[in-house]
């Protein structure tokens, strides 16, 4: 059960979340967060103390507060306190107004979000409720193009088999639509009466900030069902291409994964601010030295000469001796010489920052005419922060490249396809004038797909077993969802462009992925419909670097199809594929040298008895709450052994326009650029040269190839 130990003040440590559908009284016992969010820093009562505290972190402001206090002491004050308080108040007020304005817009944004409307199922009726009134356990209805109000478990949708499409750009910047699918047992809960009677209970992980991970179990009708991230719609997503869907709120408000990733708004100081603080400290130290020198001079003068004038100017009671007189004089000089510390410097810098931010907004070279969008400096300190940049860290796909993948070449059973040769067997450069392969034999082909090597089509038509198995794998091993608005008009919704490119290639070469259900995949193989039973999907992740599916064909044969990084696949091959592996490895090096993204493909025939035993372990592991991922990884590793190699694919991902010129300009500014990529070394180096990261005038490119910290240090030395 959930654990909420109380020690002193109320401190809730949630170890496990229990959420029951349509049961607010039950869920309220656990004091889960409501759906109200707050991103602002201040309120009416806290603004003044917090803002003053932040401003006093500027050394000059703190100094002038101390100076103001000194000027209120009559014994040492020689100037009116007005001379200090007026400029100080002016600086503090200007900065406070700017901070208050920024926070006002945060409040306004919070209010706008909290007051958005969503349809909530309450006592058997759908009612419009503000987002801030939505509670954990509520069932809500989303409509097309509507933002997801909280982290919800998908129950049903307007699409067959409980499918829906979401855009996650606000979460991860990806514009490709992602597919989510409800459990089969809840996918028919499409009407209000069924949803009102739904009383399932979800036991899942506590709130966390992992956007790509969710572990939970649904208990309903004396059965339990495994839940993962593919069943969840997260706050910040947008429902697309789906008329409606219903979901049950699991996390709300500040406990949603989006808000868990939003750190608290912090007071940030720029490099210029830090430099000015340092300068002011040195100036203040100089002022102290001047005050000490002058006060020592005062003590010497009073001791040797000043005493002679006591007949005419007797000392007060306070001025009991020369040393004490010097002490008071020290503070008087600190006040008199206060103009040495430049409070106006901060005002000048703020004005310059404001002007620079407008220059950025007005810059014509930063205007994007295609979408009529100008640059917008959202902070006045942007310019000076850009000037301090020393390192740029970037990923490759979608940042340096267009993220538009094109199937370019492949290697099947030791033979490469994709290059064009003339009558003298010389390789011909492919241009816009090069004739494309005729795919008219396939009525379901994609007319936008271009391929230039006709020998691959001939091999498909001749029913070469390895070629057919190659494209069968591409048509089956993926997470793509098909949409068919009209007969033969197929549109693939792919979570990654790589998968879309590979499935489109299989489609054009006669293996058309046509339909998917939670239990089946239908492929039209050279015009003949074949339905495969989908037994298991072994998911891709960054550690596994591969994806597999287990299917059963109409003849009852069970097969495992796998695709992934060549190093990973090669480690799991049967010894009988060793010769083919050597040949394919050479082809992969050629593809990588041309800057292409590569994947290796392999398959395995599964023994029925062995698979039945493995499947029982798999079903058990997929419903455990603790260590589910590690349990599944062990099972995946067990069955993905002894694979037979089919070949490899090579996909082209073109650079964005202007990337080489931009990187060259950044290099001139002595900015160090790091690019992260999961490609092979040869591909990475090719991309490096094509985008000006690596240049021909470099004496030697130094390659560090190591897997541990100590190995890297050794190679660097």
N, C-alpha and C positions, 0 to 999 in steps of 0.2 A: 504494500500500500504506500501511498505518498507519505513522505516524512517531512514534518514541519516543526523541528525542535525550537523551543523558545528559551533564549538565554538573555536575561536582562531585558533590554528593549526587544520588541518583536523583530526577529530575524528569520526570514523564510528561506529555507534551503530546499528547493524542489528537486527531488531525486527521480520522480516518475509522475507523469501527468495522467489523470483519469478524467475523461470527458464523456458525458452521456448526452445523447441527442435529445432535444426537446425537454430538457430537465434543468431549468434554471435554478430551482431550489437545491437540487443535488450538487450542481457545479459551484454554487455560491459558497458552499462549505469550505472550499479550498482557497477562497480569496484570490482567484486569478485576476490579472489586470483586465480592465475594461478596454474599449477600443478608442479611448481618448488619447491623443498624442500631444506632446509639447516639445518644441525645438527651440523656443526662445530662451534667452539668458536671464532676463530680468522681469520683474513685475513692478507695480507702482511703489510697493514698500521696499523692495530690495534694490531698486535701480540706483538710488543715491549712494548708499554705503558700498555696494559692489563696484560701481563705476569709479567712485573716488579711490577705492583701494587699487583698482587696475591702473588708474592714471598716476597714482603716487609711486608706481613701480618705475616711472621715469625719474631719473635721479634729479633732474632740474626742478621738477614739480615738488619733489620731497624737500629739496634744498630751500625753495622759496616759501614753503610752509614753515620750516624752521626759522627762516629769516623774518617772516611775519610775526612769529611768537617773540623773537628777540626785539623787534621794533616796538612791541607793546610794553617793554621794560623801560621806564623813564631814565634809570641810571645810566644806561648805555645807548639809548636811542638818540640819534642825532638827525634822523630823517622822519618825515611823516609816514605812517603805515600805509597811507593811500598810494604812495609811490610803488609799493610792492603788490598790494592786493588788487589793484585795477588790472595790470597786465596778467597776473596769475588767474584771476577770475575769468578774464577774457579767454585765455587758453583753455581752462578747464571747461567753460561753458561751450565753446566751439566744439571741442572733442566730445563732450557729453551729448550735445545735440546730434552729432554724426552717429554716435553709438546708439542713441535712442531711436533715431530714424531707421537704422539697420534692424534693430530689434522690433520696431513697430511692424516692419514688413514681415518679419518672422511670425509675429503674433497673427497678422492678417492671413498669412499662408496657413498657419495652424487652424485658424477659425474656418477658413474656406474648406480645408480637408475634413475637419471634424463635422462640418454641417452638410457634407455630401449625402445624397439619399441612396438607400439601398433597400431592396424588398426582403423583408424578414417574415418567416412563417411563425405566426403567433396565434395560438389557440385555433388552429385549423384554417387560418386566413392569412393571405399575403398582405402585409402592411408596409408602407413606406416609413422607414426609420432613418434618423441621422446616423452616420457612421459611429459617432461617439457613444451611441446608445446600444450598439451591437455587443452581445456578450458571448463568451465561450460556450459552445454547445448549441448555439442558434443555427437554424438552417436558413440559408439565404439564397436568393435567386439572382443570377447574373445574366445580363443580356449582351448581345454582340457589341463590341467596341466599348464595353464598360470596364472600369478599373476594378480590380479585386480589392474588397474592403479590408480583409484580414487573411491570415493563413488558414485556408480551408481544405478539407478533405472532399475531393470530387465524388459526388454520389451518382449523378446521372446527367445526361445532356440530350440535346435535340438530335445529335448525330448517332448513327448506329453504334452499338456496343459501348455506349458511354464515352465516346471520344470527344475531345475538344482541343482547340488550338489556342495557344497563348503567345503573346509577345512579351519578352522579358528584358526589353531594352533598358528599362529603369533600374533593373537589378544588375545585369552583367554587360550591358552595351550591345548585346547580340540582337540584330534585327530579324534573323531567321525565325520563323514561327516554330514553336516547340509543341509536341504532341503530349497530351495527358489523357489517361484512360481510367475510367472508374472500374471498380471491382465488378465482375460479372453479376454477382448476387445483388448489387445495388443499382445496376445500370437500368433496370426497368422501373425504378422509383420516380417516374416522370410526372405523376399527378399528385395533387395536394393531399388527397385522402391517404394515399400510401405513405407519403412523407410525414404526415401527422402521426401515423401509427409507428413510424420508425423509432426504435428505442435502443439502437446499437450503442455500445460503449467502446471507446478507443482508449487503450493504454499505450502511451508513447513516451519518447524521450522528453526531458524538460526543455524549456526555451534555450536556444543557442543561435549562433550567428552563421552556421554552415548552410549556405544557400543550396548546395547540391546534395544534401544528405538529410534523410528523414527515416527514422526507424519506429515502427509502431505495429500494433495488432488490433484488429476490429473483432469484438465479441458480439455476436448476434445470432439469435435462434439456436443457441447451444453449439455454435460452431465458431471457430476462430480463423481469421483471414489475415495474411501478411500485408502490411502497408509499407510503401517506400516513397521516395521522392516523386516517382512517376504518377502517383495518385493525388499529389498536392498542388494546389494553386496558391502561390505566395502573394502577399500584399505587394502592390506595385506592378504586378503583371496586368496585361490588358487582354480581355477575351476577344479573339478574332475568328472570323469565318465560322462561327458557331452561333446559332440563333439564341439559345439559352442553355443554362446549366444550373444545377443545384449543388450546393456544398454545405458542409458542416464546419463551423468555426472551431479550430483547434487552438490557435494562438491569436491573441488580439492586442491591439495597441502597441505599447512599448515592448511587448514580449514577442512581437512578430519578428521574423528573421531579417526583414528590411530595417526595422528600427534597432535591432540588436547590433547591426553593422554600422549604425550611425553613432559615432562617438559624441560625447558631450561637447558643446561649443566652447572652445578654449580661447583664452586671451593670447593672441599671437603677437610677437614682436619681430619686426623685420631686421635684416642685417644692418640696415641704415640706423634703425632705432638703437640697436646694440652698440654700433660705432659711436653714435652721438652720446649715449650714456657713458661710454669709456672716455670720450673727449671731455665731457663735463666733469667727470671724476678727476681727470688730470688738471683741468682748470681750477677745480675746487681745491685740489692739493696745493696748486700754485698760490691761490688766495690765502690758504691757511699759512703758508710759508711767509707771504707778505705780511699777514697780520701778526705773526710771531716776531718777525724782524722789527716791525714798527712798535709793537708793545714792549720789546726789550729796550729799544731806543728810548721809549717813554720812561721806563723804569730808571735807566741810566741818567736821563736828563733830570727827572724829578729828584733823584738821590743827590746829584752833584750841584745842580743849579736851581731847580724848582723850589727847594726849601728856602732859598733867600727871599722868595716873593710871598712867603706865608704872612708877612706883616700886612701886605696889601690884599692878598687873596688867600685867606685862611682856608684849610681843608675842611670839607664836611666831615660828619661822623662816619659816613660810609668810606671816605677816602682816608682811612686810618694810617696807611703807610704807602710807600712808593710801589711795592710789589703788587698790592691790591689795586692800586690805581692803574698799573700796567695791565692787570688782568681785565679790568673793565674797559680799558682802552682797546684791548685786543678785539673784544666783541663790537665795539664802536666802529673799528676799521672794517670788520667783516660786513657790517651794515653799509658803511659808506662806499666800499668798493664792490658792492653786489652786482654792479653792471658788468663786471668782468665775466660773470656766468651768464651766457646768452640764452635767456628764455625765449627771445624772439626767433632763435634758430628753429625751434619746433614749429612755430607758426609759419615761418618761411617754407619749411619742408612740407607741411600739410598743404599749403597753397600750390607748391610745385607738383605734389602728387596728384592733386585734383586736376591741374592743367594737363599733366601727362596722360591721365586716364581719358581725357577728352580727345587728345591727339590720337590715341589708339582707336577710339570710336570713329574718328574722322578719316582714318588712314584708308585711302582708296585702294592700295595694294592688298589690304586685308578684307576687301569687299568681295563677296561671292555672288556674282551676277545671276547665275543659273537659278538660285533660290531667293534672290533679293535679300540676302542676309549680310549685315555689316558686323564687324567685330564689336564685342561689348565687354568692356572692362567692368567686372562685377565688384572689384575692389580697387581703391585708389592706390594701393601699394603694389599693384601687379607689375608695373614697369621696373621698379627697383629689385623685385624678387626675380624677375626674368634675367636681370643683369647679373645676378649672383649664381645662375645655373652653371654647374661644372660638369654634371653627369646627366645623361638622358638614358632612361631604361625603357625599352619598347619591346612589345611582342611583334612578331612578323605578320602572321595571318590576319588580314583585315585592317592592319595599321600601315605597314609598308606595302602590303599587297591588296588587291581589290576584293579578295575573298569570293571570287567568281571562278569556280573550278571547272576545268575542261579535261575530259578523258583524252589523253594524248597518245600514249603508247602502252604496250603490255608485252609480257613474256609468258608464253603458254607451252608447257612441256618442253622447255629448252629452246624454243624458237621465238624470236622477237617480231612484233607487228607494230606498224605505225609509220615506218619510214617509206619513202617513195624512191624507186630506182628506175633509171633509164634502161634502154636496150643494151647498154654496155655494163650493166650491173653497178653503175655509179650512183651514189646517193644524190638525190635531187632536193634542193632547198624548197620547202613548201611556202608558197606565196598565195595571194588572193586569187591568182589566175589558175592555180593548181586545181584540177578536176576532183570533185568530191565523190565518195563512194555512193552508188545508187542504192538506196534502201527501199525502193518502191515495192519490193517483194513482201515487205512487212507493212500491213495496213495500219498498224498501231505505232509506227515509228514517229519520233520527234523531229519535225522538220528543221528545227534550229541546230540539231546535232550535226557536226561536221567531222568526217574521218576520211583519210586519203589513201589508205592501204587496202586495196580490194582483196588481197589474199586472205584476210581474216574473214571476210564475208564468204569467200569460196570455201574456207575450212568449215564454217558453220553449216553451209548448204550441203557439204559432203558428209555431214554428221560425224565429224571427228569427235570421238568420245571425250578426250581431254578438253577440247575447246568447249563442247557443250556443258561439261561439268564445271568449267571455269565460269561461264556466264550464268549457269544455274546457281552457283554460289553467290554471285553478285546480286541475283534476283531474290535470294532468300535471306542472306545474312546482313540485316540492316534493321533500322527502326523507323524507316520512312513510312508515311501514311499517304495512300493515293486518294485523289479526288477526281471523280468522273462526272462532270456536269451534264455532258451529253455523250452519246455512244462514241467511244474511241477517243474522246477529248480528255486525255489524262493529264492531271497536274499533281506533281509529287511535292508533299510538304516534308522537307528534310530538316532534321535538327542540326546537321552540319552539311556544308556544301560538298564535302568529299563524298558523303553517302549519296547525295542527290546526283552527283556526276557519275558515280559507278552504277547506280540503278538505272539512270538514263542510258548509259552505254549498253547495259544488258538488254534494255528495252529495244534499242535500235538493232541489235544483232539477233533479235528473234526471241528473247526470253523476257517477256513483258510481265512485270509485276503489276497485277490488276486489282487485287483485293486482299484485305487483311481483316481477320477477326481475332479475338483473344486466343482462339484455339487453332486457327487455320491460316494458311497463306495460299492464295491462288495465283499461279503463274501460267501465262499463255506461252507454251514452248513451241515455236514455229507454227503458230496458229492453233495449237491444240491445248485446251484448258486442262491443267493439272492442279489438283488441290492437295497440298501437303498439310499434314497434321503438325501443328507447332507444339512441341513438347516442353521446350525450355529455351530461355534466352540467357546467355552468359554475358553479362553486361561488360561494356568497355569502361575502363577507368585509367587514370594516369599511371598507376602502378602496373596493372596488367598489360596495358598497351596492345590489347587485342579484344576482339569481340567474337563470340561464337553463338550459333543456334543449333538446336537439335530438332530434327524434323523426321517424320515418317512418311514415305511416299505411298502412292496408292497400292503398290505391290507388297507393302508391309515391311519394307527395308528401312531400318533406322540409321540415320547418318548425322554426323556432326560436321558442320561447316564453320571454318574459322578464318578470320582475316586480321592482320595486325602488322606491327613493326617486324621487319625481316629478322632482326637479331632474336626477337622473342619467339617467332614461329620456327626458325631454324633450330632452336634449342629443343623443340618438342617434336621433331620429325623422327619417323621410323628410319632405321639404318638403310632400308631399301631406297630411300630418296636421296642418298648422299651424293651420287653423281649429278643428279638433276639440281641439287642444291648448289653445287659448285658452278654449274653453267648459269643458273638463275642469279647467283650472287654477282657474276661478271656483268650480266645485263643490268642489274640494279645499280651497279657502280656507274655504268654508262648513263642510265637515266638520271641518276643523282648529279653527275657531272654536267648535265644540261639544265640543272636547276628544277627538276621535276620532283614532286612529292610521291613517295613510293610506299606500297603495301604488299606484303606477301600473302598468298592464299593457299589454304590447305584443307583437307577433309579427312574423314575417318568413318569406316563402317563399324557400327556398334553391335555387339552381341546382345540379343534380346534378354537373356537371363541376367547378364551383368548390368544392363541398363535398368532393368526393373529394380534391382537392389539399390543402384545409385540414385534412382528417382525417389525412392522412399526416404533416403538420407537427405536429398535435396528439399523435399516438401517439409520435412521436420525442421531443417536448418533455416528455411525461409520464414518460419513463424516464431522462432525464438526472439526474445527482446534483447537479451544481452549478447554481445559479441557476434551478432548476426553476420556482419561483413567478413570477419575472419573465418567463421565456420564455412561460409559459402566459398570463400577463396580457396580453402583447402579442397573442397569438392570439385571446384572448377579445375584446379591444378591436376587433380587425380584423373579426370576424364580427358583433359586436353593433352594427352601423351600419345606417342606412336602415330602422329599425323602423316598423311601422304601429301607431298607438295604438288600443287597444281601450277603455280606460276606467280606472277607479280603484275601489279598495275602501276602506271605512271601518270600523274595528273599535273596539269599546268595551272599555276596561280600567278597571274600577271601582276607586275608592280603597279602601284598607284601612279598617276601622272605627277611629275615634279619631285618624286622622291630622291633621285640621284642628285639633283641640283640643291635640294634642301639640305641633304646630308653634307654635301660639299661646303655649303655656306656655314653650317654648324661647326664643321671641322676647322674652318678658317677662324672661328671665334674661340678656338682651343677648347671646345666642349667635347668631352669623351662620351661616346655613344655605345651602349650595350644593347644587343638585340637577342631576345630569347626565342628559340625555335626548337621544335622537336624533330627536325629533319635530320637526315644522314649528314655526315661531315662534308661530303662532296657537294650535296645540295646547298648546305649552309654557306660554303665557300663561294659557290657559283652566284648565289643571291648576294653575298657580300661584295663581289666584284661588280655585279650589275647595278647595285644601288650606291656605289661609290664608298661603301664602308671599307673595302679593301681596294687598293689602287696598284697599278702596274709599277709605279715609281717607288713602292715600298721595297726595301732591300730584302727582307725576309719575313714571311708570315710565320709567327711562332705558334705552334699548336700544342696545347696542353691536353693530354688525354689521360684522365685519371678519375677515379670514383670516390676517393676518400680525401679528407683534408690534408693528411700527412703526405699522401702521394702528390697532391697539387703543390704543396709547399716545396717538396723535394725537386719537382720539375722546374718550378720557378727559380729556385736557387741555382 
